[in-house]
Amino acid sequence: MADTNSNVAIAMVAGESSGDLLASRLLSGLRPHLPDARMYGIGGPKMAEYGFVSDWPMEKLSVNGLFEVLAHYRELKGIQNSLRDRLLAQKPNVFIGVDAPDFNFGLEEQLRRGGIPTVHFIGPSIWAWRGGRIKKIARAASHMLVIFPFEAEIYRKAGIPVTYVGHPLAQVIPMVPDVAAARSALCLPSDGRVVAIMPGSRMGELKHNTIAFVQAARILAQRDPGMRFIAPMAGQKQRAFFSELITQAGLQDLPIQILDGQSHTAMAAADAVLVASGTASLEVALYKKPMVIAYKMMRASWEIMRHMSYQPWIGLPNILAREFLVPELLQHNATPQALADALWKQLDDPAHQAMLRQRFTDMHHTLLRDTASESAQAVLQVIEQHKRTAGFSPARA
């Protein structure tokens, strides 16, 4: 095992709230083996619970869309270069990039050339688009940790060391959610229908998705005046922006209960969820809830990205199922009326709801592994292998 003393250092980068959650599961497995290790880099509050110190605000990396990234390129490159120089000087025992592939793979490639072993946790969706990235991954990652069972063979064929660790969220989320407890925690009535509105955790996602999502909620409220709406926000910055957007659009009269965090409680409490594509859609599936997946982005980014896809689905539940289990409404198709109609069908079809519960339960079992332990063991093995091949030199503080 790696030395369990204060000289061991693990550097990590997670770029958004979903990465923060996923990384925290890895840290929960590492901490018992490395109780005094220094863990630092870029991360969020859930990682901080395990003693992780973030040297930059994680939100700086939470940019999506091709042109949106270009607008922030200078700042992102500056952060990447500063972190690279610091890590090359300090020589941590391992660097772990958590998702954020466009930021992390470039950093990992430079660190690996500098003699630092690199682990990448959460493989990018090369099976969905931009498959050519596997060549860059081969240069960047000493070891891949993947969360979907079909991914491991892709990396093995490319000669990249890989471990399938299951999906961390499959451990965190209960197989049978406690709806009554969740509603009680959010002061929601035990009866009546509840819809969760989840336009995304990134500021760009909120900018493009919020108005259509909330307008769809208004249409649903007109059909069912007793329906309740909840909107979990990833942080105070997101909450303020969400509130500002709906006020500017004149939608503040719709009673939406805005939550600070508590996204899992919101999913458990909901009868259905309107969710932006991404990790959150898989979380909704693990909570066995009907959903409509929607996504809007800058038009120029959309025109480029839609021609680069290898498959007809973008939502993780549909990708794993290899069929449209739940509706996907994207870009110009994500109109308030279309979103409301699709959600209404999800709410008004008990047979469909029962089918989804079974399919999502099967999916949950497939993804369920002891992710914290298995991912931690893989990281420890990378550290040990590096010690054997390069000689051990304690990381400098």
Buried (B, 14 or more C-beta within 10 A) or exposed (E): EBBEEBBBBBBBBBBBBBBBBBBBBBBBBBBEBBEEBBBBBBBBBBBBEBBBEBBBEBBBBBBBBBEBBEEBEEEBEEBBEEBBEBBBEBBBBBBBBBBBBBBBBBBBBBBBEEEBBBBBBBBBBBBBBBBEBBEBBBEBBBBBBBBBBEBBEBBEEBEBBBBBBBBBBBBBBEEEBEBEEBBBBBEBEEEEBBBBBBBBBBBBBBBBBBBBBBBBBBBBBEEBEEBBBBBBBBBEBBBEBBBEBBEEEEBEEBEBBBBEBBBBBBBBBBBBBBBBBBBBBBBBBBBBBBBBBBBBBBEEBBEEBEEEEEEEBBBBBBBBBEEEBBBBBBBEEBBBEBBBBBBBBBBBEEEBBEEBBEBBBEBBEBBBBEBBBBBBBBBBBBBBBBBEEEEBEEBEE
